[in-house]
């Protein structure tokens, strides 16, 4: 089991905490968002600004916020339950600038796994997504396309959706 490295990254939406292990991103959270890593966890992690994958991530985030990057090409390894991992995989397939709903994700999950699930269960997994922006949970809306549920805050979700809509051509 390798060490976990971390750093803070400035973005137009405020600071984000990145975490990586073995040059793979395992977390990206808006500072102090819901489900932010605990102080105990943060004390165990090693603060390293110059870790190679963080340099790559910082460049990608700068380009994303400038409307130049739509997909990432570096590895992610979120940690979660088997159900959460399946939902996060479905989230990762949502195209830049597109939206979907918890209900549609539940249907995709059922189709892929032959296991029935409810939109509410999907919402629970989406809320716990540990890799904001890169696993695009901000592209998921509630029933009737209502703007609900984003651990980083609804204002950030709206900003990200508007950003992607502006550059989605």
Backbone as JSON, one array per atom type, in Angstrom:
{
  "sequence": "XXXXXXXXXXXXXXXXXXXXXXXXXXXXXXXXXXXXXXXXXXXXXXXXXXXXXXXXXXXXXXXXXXXXXXXXXXXXXXXXXXXXXXXXXXXXXXXXXXXXXXXXXXXXXXXXXXXXXXXXXXXXXXXXXXXXXXXXXXXXXXXXXXXXXXXXXXXXXXXXXXXXXXXXX",
  "N": [[0.85, -1.18, 0.0], [0.75, 2.05, -1.04], [1.97, 5.4, -0.26], [-0.22, 8.22, 0.29], [-0.56, 11.16, -1.44], [-1.06, 14.71, -1.36], [-2.44, 17.92, -2.28], [-3.29, 21.43, -2.45], [-5.21, 23.11, -4.88], [-5.64, 26.01, -6.75], [-8.62, 27.25, -8.18], [-11.05, 28.76, -10.42], [-13.35, 28.48, -8.94], [-12.61, 28.39, -6.33], [-10.43, 26.9, -3.84], [-9.26, 23.56, -4.39], [-8.87, 20.3, -3.12], [-6.6, 17.87, -3.92], [-5.9, 14.38, -4.17], [-3.65, 11.66, -4.43], [-2.33, 8.47, -5.34], [0.37, 6.46, -6.08], [0.81, 7.85, -8.53], [-1.78, 8.19, -9.52], [-4.91, 9.73, -9.62], [-6.94, 9.87, -6.81], [-8.73, 11.4, -5.49], [-10.58, 14.49, -5.58], [-11.65, 17.34, -4.34], [-13.78, 20.13, -3.63], [-12.65, 22.58, -1.42], [-13.54, 21.97, 1.86], [-16.05, 20.95, 1.18], [-19.11, 19.0, 1.32], [-18.57, 15.73, 2.49], [-15.85, 16.0, 2.43], [-12.42, 15.06, 2.94], [-11.6, 13.79, 6.18], [-10.06, 15.44, 9.02], [-8.32, 13.69, 10.34], [-7.66, 11.88, 8.29], [-6.43, 13.65, 6.49], [-4.17, 14.35, 7.97], [-2.67, 12.04, 7.76], [-1.91, 11.98, 5.14], [0.55, 12.98, 2.7], [1.76, 16.12, 2.09], [2.44, 17.42, -1.0], [3.3, 19.54, -3.36], [4.57, 19.38, -5.82], [4.21, 16.86, -6.97], [4.15, 14.68, -9.73], [1.67, 13.9, -11.05], [-0.03, 15.79, -9.99], [0.88, 18.14, -11.15], [0.15, 17.67, -13.81], [-2.63, 17.51, -13.44], [-3.2, 20.14, -12.53], [-2.58, 21.69, -14.81], [-4.47, 20.6, -16.57], [-6.9, 21.34, -15.27], [-6.72, 24.16, -15.42], [-6.91, 24.45, -18.21], [-9.42, 23.26, -18.63], [-11.18, 25.04, -17.25], [-10.79, 27.19, -18.9], [-12.14, 26.44, -21.09], [-10.89, 24.75, -22.89], [-10.31, 22.05, -22.53], [-12.0, 19.02, -22.6], [-12.12, 16.37, -21.94], [-10.32, 14.19, -19.76], [-7.06, 12.63, -19.74], [-5.69, 11.07, -17.98], [-5.06, 8.69, -15.33], [-7.66, 7.6, -13.05], [-8.69, 6.55, -9.82], [-11.05, 6.1, -7.97], [-12.11, 5.47, -4.61], [-14.47, 3.32, -3.32], [-17.65, 1.69, -2.66], [-18.65, -1.38, -4.36], [-21.1, -0.82, -5.7], [-21.11, 2.03, -5.76], [-18.81, 2.44, -7.34], [-19.67, 1.41, -9.8], [-21.73, 3.21, -10.44], [-20.23, 5.6, -10.57], [-18.67, 4.99, -12.75], [-20.61, 4.99, -14.76], [-21.29, 7.72, -14.62], [-18.93, 8.78, -15.62], [-19.2, 8.41, -18.29], [-20.87, 10.34, -19.25], [-21.22, 12.81, -21.59], [-19.29, 15.77, -22.19], [-20.8, 18.84, -21.46], [-23.35, 17.8, -21.66], [-26.39, 16.66, -20.08], [-27.95, 14.57, -17.6], [-30.22, 12.46, -15.71], [-30.91, 11.32, -12.35], [-32.73, 9.24, -12.46], [-32.39, 8.27, -15.1], [-29.77, 7.34, -14.94], [-30.15, 5.29, -13.08], [-31.67, 3.54, -14.66], [-29.79, 2.89, -16.66], [-27.89, 1.61, -15.05], [-29.4, -0.63, -14.2], [-29.86, -1.86, -16.68], [-27.2, -2.52, -17.44], [-26.32, -4.18, -15.34], [-28.33, -5.89, -14.65], [-29.53, -5.63, -12.24], [-31.9, -4.18, -10.18], [-32.28, -0.77, -9.28], [-32.92, 2.24, -7.44], [-33.6, 5.71, -8.24], [-33.02, 7.27, -5.98], [-31.06, 5.78, -4.6], [-29.04, 5.91, -6.48], [-28.57, 8.65, -6.35], [-27.42, 8.81, -3.79], [-24.95, 7.56, -4.24], [-23.88, 9.23, -6.21], [-23.62, 11.64, -4.81], [-21.49, 11.04, -3.14], [-19.3, 10.95, -4.75], [-15.88, 10.97, -5.1], [-14.22, 12.39, -6.79], [-14.45, 15.2, -7.96], [-15.57, 17.07, -10.81], [-13.78, 15.68, -12.7], [-14.95, 13.12, -12.64], [-17.93, 13.5, -13.72], [-20.23, 14.48, -11.86], [-21.63, 16.8, -11.68], [-23.16, 16.99, -13.9], [-25.56, 15.79, -13.54], [-28.99, 15.93, -13.05], [-32.01, 16.52, -11.13], [-35.42, 15.23, -11.0], [-37.5, 16.45, -13.63], [-35.5, 18.05, -14.62], [-34.4, 19.54, -12.51], [-32.19, 21.53, -10.55], [-30.35, 20.04, -8.4], [-28.65, 18.66, -5.51], [-25.42, 18.74, -5.09], [-22.34, 18.14, -3.82], [-20.33, 20.02, -3.6], [-21.7, 22.36, -3.65], [-24.58, 24.05, -4.89], [-24.24, 26.41, -6.35], [-21.7, 26.07, -7.48], [-22.14, 23.83, -9.07], [-23.97, 24.88, -10.92], [-22.34, 26.84, -12.12], [-20.38, 25.17, -13.35], [-21.97, 23.74, -15.17], [-22.89, 25.83, -16.79], [-20.45, 26.77, -17.79], [-19.6, 24.53, -19.32], [-21.7, 24.41, -21.15], [-21.33, 26.79, -22.52], [-18.92, 26.32, -23.88], [-19.41, 24.06, -25.37], [-19.2, 22.99, -28.32]],
  "CA": [[0.0, 0.0, 0.0], [1.6, 3.23, -1.18], [1.6, 6.63, 0.42], [-1.18, 9.1, -0.37], [-0.06, 12.52, -1.54], [-2.14, 15.67, -1.48], [-2.11, 19.34, -2.45], [-4.4, 22.33, -2.75], [-5.13, 23.7, -6.22], [-6.52, 27.16, -6.94], [-9.47, 27.23, -9.38], [-12.0, 29.88, -10.41], [-14.4, 28.2, -7.96], [-11.99, 28.25, -5.02], [-9.4, 25.87, -3.7], [-9.65, 22.15, -4.44], [-7.91, 19.37, -2.53], [-6.33, 16.69, -4.73], [-5.22, 13.26, -3.52], [-3.17, 10.69, -5.41], [-1.51, 7.36, -4.86], [1.05, 5.8, -7.21], [0.59, 8.68, -9.73], [-3.17, 8.05, -9.95], [-5.81, 10.58, -8.83], [-7.96, 9.15, -6.04], [-9.68, 12.34, -4.94], [-10.53, 15.91, -5.93], [-12.79, 17.92, -3.65], [-13.76, 21.56, -3.3], [-12.26, 22.7, -0.03], [-14.59, 21.93, 2.89], [-17.35, 20.5, 0.67], [-19.67, 17.84, 2.0], [-17.77, 14.51, 2.28], [-14.43, 16.36, 2.35], [-11.64, 14.16, 3.8], [-11.53, 14.17, 7.59], [-8.76, 15.94, 9.49], [-7.48, 12.51, 10.62], [-7.16, 11.39, 7.01], [-5.5, 14.66, 5.95], [-2.91, 14.28, 8.73], [-1.92, 10.87, 7.31], [-1.46, 12.2, 3.77], [1.78, 13.75, 2.55], [1.55, 17.34, 1.28], [3.48, 17.54, -2.02], [2.82, 20.38, -4.47], [5.26, 19.08, -7.07], [3.99, 15.48, -7.41], [3.96, 14.75, -11.18], [0.26, 13.85, -11.47], [-0.67, 17.06, -9.61], [1.24, 19.11, -12.19], [-0.71, 17.34, -14.94], [-3.99, 17.88, -13.05], [-3.3, 21.6, -12.5], [-2.64, 22.15, -16.2], [-5.77, 20.2, -17.12], [-7.94, 22.18, -14.67], [-6.61, 25.48, -16.03], [-7.44, 24.36, -19.57], [-10.85, 22.98, -18.51], [-11.87, 26.28, -16.9], [-10.67, 28.09, -20.05], [-12.94, 25.87, -22.16], [-10.02, 24.09, -23.86], [-10.23, 20.61, -22.28], [-13.31, 18.44, -22.35], [-11.91, 15.05, -21.34], [-8.97, 14.01, -19.21], [-6.39, 11.43, -20.25], [-4.83, 10.51, -16.93], [-5.81, 7.67, -14.6], [-8.42, 7.86, -11.83], [-8.99, 5.34, -9.05], [-11.84, 6.45, -6.79], [-12.33, 4.39, -3.67], [-15.87, 3.26, -2.92], [-18.28, 0.36, -2.68], [-18.87, -1.84, -5.73], [-22.23, -0.08, -6.27], [-20.64, 3.38, -6.06], [-17.87, 2.39, -8.47], [-20.46, 1.23, -11.03], [-22.41, 4.48, -10.71], [-19.21, 6.57, -10.99], [-18.29, 4.61, -14.11], [-21.67, 5.52, -15.63], [-21.1, 9.17, -14.65], [-17.77, 9.09, -16.45], [-19.6, 8.3, -19.7], [-21.69, 11.48, -19.64], [-20.42, 13.69, -22.44], [-19.08, 17.18, -21.85], [-21.89, 19.73, -21.84], [-24.63, 17.09, -21.67], [-26.95, 16.4, -18.76], [-28.8, 13.39, -17.44], [-30.94, 12.48, -14.44], [-30.69, 10.16, -11.48], [-33.58, 8.17, -12.99], [-31.76, 7.68, -16.29], [-28.61, 6.57, -14.48], [-30.7, 4.06, -12.48], [-32.06, 2.66, -15.78], [-28.55, 2.39, -17.26], [-27.33, 0.64, -14.1], [-30.23, -1.84, -14.27], [-29.59, -2.49, -17.97], [-25.85, -3.07, -17.46], [-26.05, -5.16, -14.29], [-29.53, -6.7, -14.43], [-29.94, -5.41, -10.86], [-32.75, -3.0, -10.1], [-31.93, 0.23, -8.28], [-33.79, 3.41, -7.46], [-32.9, 7.0, -8.4], [-32.54, 7.74, -4.67], [-29.8, 5.07, -4.34], [-28.08, 6.52, -7.4], [-28.25, 9.96, -5.77], [-26.5, 8.59, -2.68], [-23.62, 7.28, -4.8], [-23.42, 10.43, -6.91], [-23.21, 12.62, -3.79], [-20.22, 10.63, -2.52], [-18.25, 10.94, -5.77], [-14.7, 11.61, -4.52], [-13.37, 13.05, -7.79], [-15.25, 16.25, -8.59], [-15.28, 17.56, -12.16], [-13.25, 14.61, -13.55], [-16.1, 12.23, -12.71], [-18.8, 14.68, -13.81], [-21.52, 14.41, -11.18], [-22.34, 18.07, -11.87], [-24.01, 16.86, -15.1], [-26.76, 15.04, -13.18], [-30.08, 16.76, -12.54], [-33.14, 15.83, -10.53], [-36.61, 15.09, -11.82], [-37.88, 17.68, -14.33], [-34.26, 18.81, -14.82], [-34.17, 20.47, -11.4], [-30.8, 21.67, -10.14], [-30.28, 19.55, -7.02], [-27.63, 17.75, -5.06], [-24.01, 18.79, -5.45], [-21.62, 18.23, -2.54], [-19.54, 21.26, -3.61], [-22.63, 23.49, -3.6], [-25.37, 24.25, -6.1], [-23.64, 27.5, -7.12], [-20.58, 25.5, -8.26], [-22.75, 22.97, -10.08], [-24.52, 25.75, -11.95], [-21.19, 27.42, -12.82], [-19.77, 24.15, -14.21], [-22.89, 23.45, -16.26], [-22.88, 26.99, -17.69], [-19.14, 26.75, -18.44], [-19.61, 23.5, -20.35], [-22.67, 24.8, -22.17], [-20.71, 27.87, -23.28], [-17.84, 25.81, -24.74], [-19.79, 22.79, -25.99], [-19.49, 23.18, -29.75]],
  "C": [[0.89, 1.24, 0.0], [1.09, 4.42, -0.37], [0.56, 7.39, -0.4], [-0.63, 10.51, -0.28], [-1.23, 13.46, -1.78], [-1.58, 17.07, -1.74], [-3.39, 20.12, -2.64], [-4.15, 22.98, -4.1], [-6.11, 24.86, -6.28], [-7.3, 26.99, -8.24], [-10.37, 28.46, -9.33], [-13.14, 29.69, -9.4], [-13.86, 28.04, -6.54], [-10.98, 27.12, -5.01], [-10.03, 24.47, -3.78], [-8.51, 21.33, -3.85], [-7.8, 18.16, -3.45], [-5.64, 15.64, -3.88], [-4.83, 12.25, -4.59], [-2.33, 9.62, -4.71], [-0.92, 6.69, -6.09], [0.77, 6.51, -8.54], [-0.8, 8.53, -10.34], [-4.03, 8.92, -9.03], [-6.85, 9.72, -8.13], [-8.99, 10.09, -5.43], [-9.46, 13.75, -5.44], [-11.81, 16.54, -5.39], [-12.65, 19.43, -3.58], [-13.48, 21.65, -1.81], [-13.5, 22.82, 0.87], [-15.97, 21.56, 2.36], [-17.87, 19.36, 1.52], [-18.85, 16.61, 1.57], [-16.29, 14.82, 2.02], [-13.64, 15.42, 3.28], [-11.53, 14.69, 5.23], [-10.13, 14.68, 7.94], [-7.8, 14.78, 9.78], [-6.85, 11.97, 9.34], [-6.11, 12.36, 6.45], [-4.15, 14.63, 6.67], [-2.05, 13.11, 8.29], [-1.33, 11.08, 5.92], [-0.23, 13.1, 3.75], [1.53, 14.91, 1.59], [2.73, 17.49, 0.32], [2.9, 18.3, -3.21], [3.36, 19.89, -5.82], [5.15, 17.61, -7.51], [3.59, 15.52, -8.89], [2.49, 14.78, -11.59], [-0.48, 15.13, -11.07], [-0.33, 18.16, -10.61], [0.34, 18.92, -13.41], [-2.15, 17.79, -14.65], [-4.17, 19.4, -13.06], [-3.4, 22.18, -13.91], [-4.0, 21.83, -16.81], [-6.89, 21.08, -16.57], [-7.91, 23.59, -15.26], [-7.23, 25.48, -17.43], [-8.95, 24.07, -19.57], [-11.62, 24.27, -18.23], [-11.76, 27.34, -18.01], [-11.46, 27.57, -21.25], [-12.14, 25.11, -23.21], [-9.95, 22.57, -23.69], [-11.61, 20.09, -21.93], [-13.22, 17.06, -21.69], [-10.49, 14.99, -20.78], [-8.38, 12.72, -19.76], [-5.38, 10.89, -19.25], [-5.69, 9.62, -16.04], [-6.49, 8.18, -13.32], [-8.66, 6.53, -11.14], [-9.78, 5.73, -7.79], [-12.04, 5.23, -5.9], [-13.77, 4.45, -3.2], [-16.37, 1.84, -2.93], [-18.42, -0.1, -4.13], [-20.02, -1.1, -6.42], [-21.79, 1.34, -6.66], [-19.73, 3.39, -7.28], [-18.61, 2.22, -9.8], [-21.17, 2.52, -11.41], [-21.4, 5.52, -11.2], [-18.72, 6.26, -12.4], [-19.33, 5.12, -15.11], [-21.55, 7.04, -15.74], [-19.98, 9.57, -15.61], [-18.09, 9.03, -17.95], [-20.46, 9.46, -20.17], [-20.81, 12.47, -20.4], [-20.38, 15.11, -21.91], [-20.27, 18.0, -22.34], [-23.26, 19.09, -21.9], [-25.11, 16.91, -20.24], [-27.75, 15.11, -18.78], [-29.49, 13.51, -16.09], [-30.58, 11.24, -13.62], [-31.5, 8.97, -11.98], [-32.97, 7.49, -14.19], [-30.53, 6.85, -15.9], [-29.06, 5.25, -13.85], [-31.08, 3.06, -13.58], [-30.82, 2.07, -16.45], [-27.91, 1.34, -16.36], [-28.08, -0.69, -14.19], [-29.96, -2.59, -15.57], [-28.23, -3.18, -17.98], [-25.63, -4.22, -16.48], [-27.16, -6.18, -14.08], [-29.98, -6.64, -12.97], [-30.76, -4.12, -10.81], [-32.24, -2.06, -9.0], [-32.84, 1.43, -8.46], [-32.97, 4.68, -7.67], [-32.34, 7.52, -7.08], [-31.2, 7.07, -4.31], [-28.69, 5.62, -5.23], [-27.63, 7.87, -6.83], [-27.26, 9.84, -4.62], [-25.08, 8.34, -3.16], [-23.04, 8.51, -5.48], [-22.9, 11.45, -5.91], [-21.85, 12.3, -3.2], [-19.08, 10.49, -3.54], [-17.02, 11.66, -5.22], [-13.82, 12.38, -5.52], [-14.22, 14.05, -8.58], [-14.68, 16.65, -9.95], [-14.81, 16.43, -13.08], [-14.25, 13.47, -13.7], [-17.29, 13.19, -12.59], [-20.19, 14.55, -13.18], [-22.31, 15.71, -11.3], [-23.27, 18.02, -13.08], [-25.31, 16.1, -14.81], [-27.78, 15.97, -12.53], [-31.16, 15.89, -11.92], [-34.28, 15.71, -11.51], [-36.96, 16.46, -12.42], [-36.69, 18.63, -14.53], [-34.02, 19.87, -13.74], [-32.71, 20.39, -10.95], [-30.69, 21.29, -8.66], [-28.98, 18.81, -6.78], [-26.24, 17.86, -5.63], [-23.23, 19.06, -4.18], [-20.77, 19.51, -2.45], [-20.39, 22.51, -3.51], [-23.31, 23.71, -4.94], [-24.78, 25.37, -6.97], [-22.49, 27.0, -8.0], [-21.11, 24.61, -9.38], [-23.27, 23.82, -11.24], [-23.4, 26.39, -12.78], [-20.6, 26.42, -13.81], [-20.67, 23.82, -15.4], [-22.91, 24.6, -17.28], [-21.55, 27.06, -18.46], [-19.14, 25.75, -19.59], [-20.58, 23.83, -21.47], [-22.07, 25.87, -23.09], [-19.69, 27.34, -24.29], [-18.18, 24.52, -25.46], [-20.19, 23.03, -27.45], [-18.76, 22.15, -30.58]]
}
